[in-house]
Amino acid sequence: MAWVVGVALGALSLFWLGWNLTLDALWQPTDRVTVRRILLLGSIRPGDRVVDLGCGDGRIVVAAAREFGAWAVGIEIDPFRVIWARLYALLAGVPRRARIVRGNMYTYDVRDSDVVILFLSATSNFKLQERLKKTLRSGARVVSYYHPMWGWEPDVIGEAKGGYPIYVYRMRAADEQAAG
């Protein structure tokens, strides 16, 4: 009987890993120093509405809520990571300020966000950038760890632990963009 359970768990694990490889962005845990640097560079303030698209285990969402006083939402498609991230928010004592939603980062409504955080692939950033540009209001920030937003001029380029770039973009109204 135990071998049946072992085979079933092994098959489920292989299925889950295979499914994850089909996603646009693979999960890579972000170290605490880099999480804090992302949030500092994004100028997160108490009461800000922060959205982490592809939030993984929720560590950025929890840190934004716990350390910066933000209202943070993480969007994650992987149901196992959603469960893990919700549990993490609960154990961290911020389940009301840090919400994890199982959803699609390409369709989630970010219109009311003050800050959108991305640690995705170059392909994902490219797919999201036009929608973010059209949807986010003037003054909102997009913080992208590792991959830039192609064709956008960053307001700040910071450095994470290990020297990897963190790009910060401030959205501007169409007339501000035209003026330069």
PyRosetta script that sets phi, psi and omega in degrees:
from pyrosetta import init, pose_from_sequence

init()
pose = pose_from_sequence("MAWVVGVALGALSLFWLGWNLTLDALWQPTDRVTVRRILLLGSIRPGDRVVDLGCGDGRIVVAAAREFGAWAVGIEIDPFRVIWARLYALLAGVPRRARIVRGNMYTYDVRDSDVVILFLSATSNFKLQERLKKTLRSGARVVSYYHPMWGWEPDVIGEAKGGYPIYVYRMRAADEQAAG")
pose.set_psi(1, -41.3)
pose.set_omega(1, -179.4)
pose.set_phi(2, -61.8)
pose.set_psi(2, -35.7)
pose.set_omega(2, 179.9)
pose.set_phi(3, -67.7)
pose.set_psi(3, -29.9)
pose.set_omega(3, 177.2)
pose.set_phi(4, -66.4)
pose.set_psi(4, -44.6)
pose.set_omega(4, 177.7)
pose.set_phi(5, -62.7)
pose.set_psi(5, -43.2)
pose.set_omega(5, 178.3)
pose.set_phi(6, -61.0)
pose.set_psi(6, -44.4)
pose.set_omega(6, 178.6)
pose.set_phi(7, -64.7)
pose.set_psi(7, -42.9)
pose.set_omega(7, -179.9)
pose.set_phi(8, -63.0)
pose.set_psi(8, -44.4)
pose.set_omega(8, 178.0)
pose.set_phi(9, -65.4)
pose.set_psi(9, -39.8)
pose.set_omega(9, 177.1)
pose.set_phi(10, -62.5)
pose.set_psi(10, -44.0)
pose.set_omega(10, 179.3)
pose.set_phi(11, -64.8)
pose.set_psi(11, -42.1)
pose.set_omega(11, 178.0)
pose.set_phi(12, -63.0)
pose.set_psi(12, -41.6)
pose.set_omega(12, 178.5)
pose.set_phi(13, -63.0)
pose.set_psi(13, -44.1)
pose.set_omega(13, 178.2)
pose.set_phi(14, -63.9)
pose.set_psi(14, -41.0)
pose.set_omega(14, 177.0)
pose.set_phi(15, -60.7)
pose.set_psi(15, -47.0)
pose.set_omega(15, -178.8)
pose.set_phi(16, -61.9)
pose.set_psi(16, -44.9)
pose.set_omega(16, 178.1)
pose.set_phi(17, -62.9)
pose.set_psi(17, -44.3)
pose.set_omega(17, 178.5)
pose.set_phi(18, -61.2)
pose.set_psi(18, -43.2)
pose.set_omega(18, 178.3)
pose.set_phi(19, -62.4)
pose.set_psi(19, -42.3)
pose.set_omega(19, 179.4)
pose.set_phi(20, -61.0)
pose.set_psi(20, -32.5)
pose.set_omega(20, 179.2)
pose.set_phi(21, -69.7)
pose.set_psi(21, -16.3)
pose.set_omega(21, 178.1)
pose.set_phi(22, -85.4)
pose.set_psi(22, -11.1)
pose.set_omega(22, -177.9)
pose.set_phi(23, -77.5)
pose.set_psi(23, 156.7)
pose.set_omega(23, -178.7)
pose.set_phi(24, -68.6)
pose.set_psi(24, -25.4)
pose.set_omega(24, -178.0)
pose.set_phi(25, -134.8)
pose.set_psi(25, 124.9)
pose.set_omega(25, 177.4)
pose.set_phi(26, -83.2)
pose.set_psi(26, 147.3)
pose.set_omega(26, -180.0)
pose.set_phi(27, -75.7)
pose.set_psi(27, 129.3)
pose.set_omega(27, 173.4)
pose.set_phi(28, -133.6)
pose.set_psi(28, 118.4)
pose.set_omega(28, -178.8)
pose.set_phi(29, -63.4)
pose.set_psi(29, 139.8)
pose.set_omega(29, -179.5)
pose.set_phi(30, -100.7)
pose.set_psi(30, 131.0)
pose.set_omega(30, -179.1)
pose.set_phi(31, -68.9)
pose.set_psi(31, 158.6)
pose.set_omega(31, -175.1)
pose.set_phi(32, -60.9)
pose.set_psi(32, -38.5)
pose.set_omega(32, 179.8)
pose.set_phi(33, -62.2)
pose.set_psi(33, -44.5)
pose.set_omega(33, -179.9)
pose.set_phi(34, -68.0)
pose.set_psi(34, -39.7)
pose.set_omega(34, 177.1)
pose.set_phi(35, -56.9)
pose.set_psi(35, -49.4)
pose.set_omega(35, -179.9)
pose.set_phi(36, -62.3)
pose.set_psi(36, -40.8)
pose.set_omega(36, 179.8)
pose.set_phi(37, -64.0)
pose.set_psi(37, -41.7)
pose.set_omega(37, 177.7)
pose.set_phi(38, -58.8)
pose.set_psi(38, -46.0)
pose.set_omega(38, -177.4)
pose.set_phi(39, -70.4)
pose.set_psi(39, -37.4)
pose.set_omega(39, 176.2)
pose.set_phi(40, -65.8)
pose.set_psi(40, -46.2)
pose.set_omega(40, 179.7)
pose.set_phi(41, -65.1)
pose.set_psi(41, -30.2)
pose.set_omega(41, 177.2)
pose.set_phi(42, -77.5)
pose.set_psi(42, 0.3)
pose.set_omega(42, 179.3)
pose.set_phi(43, 53.0)
pose.set_psi(43, 46.3)
pose.set_omega(43, -179.9)
pose.set_phi(44, -67.8)
pose.set_psi(44, 129.8)
pose.set_omega(44, 179.7)
pose.set_phi(45, -121.9)
pose.set_psi(45, 158.6)
pose.set_omega(45, 176.4)
pose.set_phi(46, -54.1)
pose.set_psi(46, 134.1)
pose.set_omega(46, 179.0)
pose.set_phi(47, 88.6)
pose.set_psi(47, -11.2)
pose.set_omega(47, 176.8)
pose.set_phi(48, -60.2)
pose.set_psi(48, 148.5)
pose.set_omega(48, 174.2)
pose.set_phi(49, -99.5)
pose.set_psi(49, 110.2)
pose.set_omega(49, -175.3)
pose.set_phi(50, -110.6)
pose.set_psi(50, 133.8)
pose.set_omega(50, 176.0)
pose.set_phi(51, -122.7)
pose.set_psi(51, 127.0)
pose.set_omega(51, 175.5)
pose.set_phi(52, -107.6)
pose.set_psi(52, 108.1)
pose.set_omega(52, -179.2)
pose.set_phi(53, -83.4)
pose.set_psi(53, 121.5)
pose.set_omega(53, -174.4)
pose.set_phi(54, 75.7)
pose.set_psi(54, 57.2)
pose.set_omega(54, -168.1)
pose.set_phi(55, -76.2)
pose.set_psi(55, -7.7)
pose.set_omega(55, 179.3)
pose.set_phi(56, 58.9)
pose.set_psi(56, -122.6)
pose.set_omega(56, -176.9)
pose.set_phi(57, -86.8)
pose.set_psi(57, 4.2)
pose.set_omega(57, 173.3)
pose.set_phi(58, 85.0)
pose.set_psi(58, 9.5)
pose.set_omega(58, -174.0)
pose.set_phi(59, -64.3)
pose.set_psi(59, -34.7)
pose.set_omega(59, 177.5)
pose.set_phi(60, -70.5)
pose.set_psi(60, -41.9)
pose.set_omega(60, 179.4)
pose.set_phi(61, -60.5)
pose.set_psi(61, -48.3)
pose.set_omega(61, -179.5)
pose.set_phi(62, -63.6)
pose.set_psi(62, -44.1)
pose.set_omega(62, 179.9)
pose.set_phi(63, -64.1)
pose.set_psi(63, -39.4)
pose.set_omega(63, 178.9)
pose.set_phi(64, -61.5)
pose.set_psi(64, -41.0)
pose.set_omega(64, -179.8)
pose.set_phi(65, -74.3)
pose.set_psi(65, -48.4)
pose.set_omega(65, -172.7)
pose.set_phi(66, -74.5)
pose.set_psi(66, -45.5)
pose.set_omega(66, -173.5)
pose.set_phi(67, -93.3)
pose.set_psi(67, -22.9)
pose.set_omega(67, -174.4)
pose.set_phi(68, -118.0)
pose.set_psi(68, -6.3)
pose.set_omega(68, 178.4)
pose.set_phi(69, 72.6)
pose.set_psi(69, 21.5)
pose.set_omega(69, -179.3)
pose.set_phi(70, -82.9)
pose.set_psi(70, 162.1)
pose.set_omega(70, 167.0)
pose.set_phi(71, -94.7)
pose.set_psi(71, 109.1)
pose.set_omega(71, -170.8)
pose.set_phi(72, -117.5)
pose.set_psi(72, 140.3)
pose.set_omega(72, 177.7)
pose.set_phi(73, -128.0)
pose.set_psi(73, 132.2)
pose.set_omega(73, 174.9)
pose.set_phi(74, -109.5)
pose.set_psi(74, 134.1)
pose.set_omega(74, 178.2)
pose.set_phi(75, -109.5)
pose.set_psi(75, 124.3)
pose.set_omega(75, -177.4)
pose.set_phi(76, -142.8)
pose.set_psi(76, 136.1)
pose.set_omega(76, -179.3)
pose.set_phi(77, -89.1)
pose.set_psi(77, -24.6)
pose.set_omega(77, -176.6)
pose.set_phi(78, -79.3)
pose.set_psi(78, 114.9)
pose.set_omega(78, -176.2)
pose.set_phi(79, -62.5)
pose.set_psi(79, -31.9)
pose.set_omega(79, 178.6)
pose.set_phi(80, -68.4)
pose.set_psi(80, -40.1)
pose.set_omega(80, 177.9)
pose.set_phi(81, -70.8)
pose.set_psi(81, -32.7)
pose.set_omega(81, 176.4)
pose.set_phi(82, -60.5)
pose.set_psi(82, -47.0)
pose.set_omega(82, 178.8)
pose.set_phi(83, -61.0)
pose.set_psi(83, -46.3)
pose.set_omega(83, 179.9)
pose.set_phi(84, -60.4)
pose.set_psi(84, -46.4)
pose.set_omega(84, -177.6)
pose.set_phi(85, -66.5)
pose.set_psi(85, -39.2)
pose.set_omega(85, 177.5)
pose.set_phi(86, -64.0)
pose.set_psi(86, -41.7)
pose.set_omega(86, 177.6)
pose.set_phi(87, -63.8)
pose.set_psi(87, -41.8)
pose.set_omega(87, 179.0)
pose.set_phi(88, -61.3)
pose.set_psi(88, -44.5)
pose.set_omega(88, 178.8)
pose.set_phi(89, -62.3)
pose.set_psi(89, -40.0)
pose.set_omega(89, 178.8)
pose.set_phi(90, -64.2)
pose.set_psi(90, -48.3)
pose.set_omega(90, -179.8)
pose.set_phi(91, -66.6)
pose.set_psi(91, -28.6)
pose.set_omega(91, 179.0)
pose.set_phi(92, -79.5)
pose.set_psi(92, -7.5)
pose.set_omega(92, 177.0)
pose.set_phi(93, 81.3)
pose.set_psi(93, 20.5)
pose.set_omega(93, -178.5)
pose.set_phi(94, -127.7)
pose.set_psi(94, 37.0)
pose.set_omega(94, -175.6)
pose.set_phi(95, -65.5)
pose.set_psi(95, -20.4)
pose.set_omega(95, 178.4)
pose.set_phi(96, -85.6)
pose.set_psi(96, -29.2)
pose.set_omega(96, -178.1)
pose.set_phi(97, -95.5)
pose.set_psi(97, -18.6)
pose.set_omega(97, -178.4)
pose.set_phi(98, -122.6)
pose.set_psi(98, 105.8)
pose.set_omega(98, -176.7)
pose.set_phi(99, -111.1)
pose.set_psi(99, 137.5)
pose.set_omega(99, 178.6)
pose.set_phi(100, -113.5)
pose.set_psi(100, 127.1)
pose.set_omega(100, -177.7)
pose.set_phi(101, -117.5)
pose.set_psi(101, 130.1)
pose.set_omega(101, 172.0)
pose.set_phi(102, -80.7)
pose.set_psi(102, 115.0)
pose.set_omega(102, -176.2)
pose.set_phi(103, -168.9)
pose.set_psi(103, -178.4)
pose.set_omega(103, -177.4)
pose.set_phi(104, -100.4)
pose.set_psi(104, 121.4)
pose.set_omega(104, -177.4)
pose.set_phi(105, -64.3)
pose.set_psi(105, -21.7)
pose.set_omega(105, -179.0)
pose.set_phi(106, -80.0)
pose.set_psi(106, -16.0)
pose.set_omega(106, -177.8)
pose.set_phi(107, -119.4)
pose.set_psi(107, -8.7)
pose.set_omega(107, -178.5)
pose.set_phi(108, -64.8)
pose.set_psi(108, 136.6)
pose.set_omega(108, -177.7)
pose.set_phi(109, -77.8)
pose.set_psi(109, 110.8)
pose.set_omega(109, -179.2)
pose.set_phi(110, -104.6)
pose.set_psi(110, 8.4)
pose.set_omega(110, -172.7)
pose.set_phi(111, -52.0)
pose.set_psi(111, -37.9)
pose.set_omega(111, -177.0)
pose.set_phi(112, -93.1)
pose.set_psi(112, 10.2)
pose.set_omega(112, -176.6)
pose.set_phi(113, -77.9)
pose.set_psi(113, 142.6)
pose.set_omega(113, 170.6)
pose.set_phi(114, -88.0)
pose.set_psi(114, -34.5)
pose.set_omega(114, -178.5)
pose.set_phi(115, -140.3)
pose.set_psi(115, 132.6)
pose.set_omega(115, 172.7)
pose.set_phi(116, -115.5)
pose.set_psi(116, 127.4)
pose.set_omega(116, -177.6)
pose.set_phi(117, -109.7)
pose.set_psi(117, 135.7)
pose.set_omega(117, -179.3)
pose.set_phi(118, -129.8)
pose.set_psi(118, 128.1)
pose.set_omega(118, 164.4)
pose.set_phi(119, -133.5)
pose.set_psi(119, 80.8)
pose.set_omega(119, -171.4)
pose.set_phi(120, -124.4)
pose.set_psi(120, -157.8)
pose.set_omega(120, 174.8)
pose.set_phi(121, -99.6)
pose.set_psi(121, 166.9)
pose.set_omega(121, 176.0)
pose.set_phi(122, -60.0)
pose.set_psi(122, -38.3)
pose.set_omega(122, 178.7)
pose.set_phi(123, -62.5)
pose.set_psi(123, -45.5)
pose.set_omega(123, 179.9)
pose.set_phi(124, -62.7)
pose.set_psi(124, -45.6)
pose.set_omega(124, 178.3)
pose.set_phi(125, -58.0)
pose.set_psi(125, -44.0)
pose.set_omega(125, -179.5)
pose.set_phi(126, -61.3)
pose.set_psi(126, -43.4)
pose.set_omega(126, -179.9)
pose.set_phi(127, -65.9)
pose.set_psi(127, -29.9)
pose.set_omega(127, -176.6)
pose.set_phi(128, -88.4)
pose.set_psi(128, -25.3)
pose.set_omega(128, -164.9)
pose.set_phi(129, -63.1)
pose.set_psi(129, -38.6)
pose.set_omega(129, -179.0)
pose.set_phi(130, -67.4)
pose.set_psi(130, -42.5)
pose.set_omega(130, 178.0)
pose.set_phi(131, -63.5)
pose.set_psi(131, -41.7)
pose.set_omega(131, 177.8)
pose.set_phi(132, -63.4)
pose.set_psi(132, -42.2)
pose.set_omega(132, -179.2)
pose.set_phi(133, -62.5)
pose.set_psi(133, -40.0)
pose.set_omega(133, -178.7)
pose.set_phi(134, -79.5)
pose.set_psi(134, -28.8)
pose.set_omega(134, -171.2)
pose.set_phi(135, -93.1)
pose.set_psi(135, -42.2)
pose.set_omega(135, -174.1)
pose.set_phi(136, -73.6)
pose.set_psi(136, 142.5)
pose.set_omega(136, -179.5)
pose.set_phi(137, -79.6)
pose.set_psi(137, 164.2)
pose.set_omega(137, 177.7)
pose.set_phi(138, -59.1)
pose.set_psi(138, 134.1)
pose.set_omega(138, -179.8)
pose.set_phi(139, 97.7)
pose.set_psi(139, -19.8)
pose.set_omega(139, 177.2)
pose.set_phi(140, -65.8)
pose.set_psi(140, 152.3)
pose.set_omega(140, -179.7)
pose.set_phi(141, -114.8)
pose.set_psi(141, 144.8)
pose.set_omega(141, 171.7)
pose.set_phi(142, -117.2)
pose.set_psi(142, 123.9)
pose.set_omega(142, 179.1)
pose.set_phi(143, -115.0)
pose.set_psi(143, 118.5)
pose.set_omega(143, -178.3)
pose.set_phi(144, -119.5)
pose.set_psi(144, 120.9)
pose.set_omega(144, 178.3)
pose.set_phi(145, -89.8)
pose.set_psi(145, 128.0)
pose.set_omega(145, 172.3)
pose.set_phi(146, 84.2)
pose.set_psi(146, -49.3)
pose.set_omega(146, -177.2)
pose.set_phi(147, -110.3)
pose.set_psi(147, 134.9)
pose.set_omega(147, 177.3)
pose.set_phi(148, -78.3)
pose.set_psi(148, 170.7)
pose.set_omega(148, 170.9)
pose.set_phi(149, -95.5)
pose.set_psi(149, 114.6)
pose.set_omega(149, -171.9)
pose.set_phi(150, -63.5)
pose.set_psi(150, 127.0)
pose.set_omega(150, 179.2)
pose.set_phi(151, 86.1)
pose.set_psi(151, -5.5)
pose.set_omega(151, 177.4)
pose.set_phi(152, -95.2)
pose.set_psi(152, 146.3)
pose.set_omega(152, 177.0)
pose.set_phi(153, -97.5)
pose.set_psi(153, 115.5)
pose.set_omega(153, -178.9)
pose.set_phi(154, -70.0)
pose.set_psi(154, 146.2)
pose.set_omega(154, 174.1)
pose.set_phi(155, -79.0)
pose.set_psi(155, -32.6)
pose.set_omega(155, -179.0)
pose.set_phi(156, -143.2)
pose.set_psi(156, 140.5)
pose.set_omega(156, 168.0)
pose.set_phi(157, -122.4)
pose.set_psi(157, 111.4)
pose.set_omega(157, 179.4)
pose.set_phi(158, -102.6)
pose.set_psi(158, -178.7)
pose.set_omega(158, -177.8)
pose.set_phi(159, -128.4)
pose.set_psi(159, 132.7)
pose.set_omega(159, 177.5)
pose.set_phi(160, -90.9)
pose.set_psi(160, 172.3)
pose.set_omega(160, 172.9)
pose.set_phi(161, -56.2)
pose.set_psi(161, 132.8)
pose.set_omega(161, -177.6)
pose.set_phi(162, 91.6)
pose.set_psi(162, -3.0)
pose.set_omega(162, 175.9)
pose.set_phi(163, 86.3)
pose.set_psi(163, 4.7)
pose.set_omega(163, -179.3)
pose.set_phi(164, -74.6)
pose.set_psi(164, 146.3)
pose.set_omega(164, -174.8)
pose.set_phi(165, -78.3)
pose.set_psi(165, 148.5)
pose.set_omega(165, 170.3)
pose.set_phi(166, -123.4)
pose.set_psi(166, 119.0)
pose.set_omega(166, -177.8)
pose.set_phi(167, -101.3)
pose.set_psi(167, 133.5)
pose.set_omega(167, 177.2)
pose.set_phi(168, -120.5)
pose.set_psi(168, 126.0)
pose.set_omega(168, -179.8)
pose.set_phi(169, -120.5)
pose.set_psi(169, 135.9)
pose.set_omega(169, 174.9)
pose.set_phi(170, -108.0)
pose.set_psi(170, 126.3)
pose.set_omega(170, -178.6)
pose.set_phi(171, -71.8)
pose.set_psi(171, 142.9)
pose.set_omega(171, -179.2)
pose.set_phi(172, -127.1)
pose.set_psi(172, 151.3)
pose.set_omega(172, 175.8)
pose.set_phi(173, -65.5)
pose.set_psi(173, 157.6)
pose.set_omega(173, -177.5)
pose.set_phi(174, -55.0)
pose.set_psi(174, -38.8)
pose.set_omega(174, 179.9)
pose.set_phi(175, -69.7)
pose.set_psi(175, -31.5)
pose.set_omega(175, 176.5)
pose.set_phi(176, -69.6)
pose.set_psi(176, -38.4)
pose.set_omega(176, -179.8)
pose.set_phi(177, -65.3)
pose.set_psi(177, -40.9)
pose.set_omega(177, -178.3)
pose.set_phi(178, -66.9)
pose.set_psi(178, -34.6)
pose.set_omega(178, -178.9)
pose.set_phi(179, -72.9)
pose.set_psi(179, -19.0)
pose.set_omega(179, 175.4)
pose.set_phi(180, 118.7)
pose.dump_pdb("model.pdb")
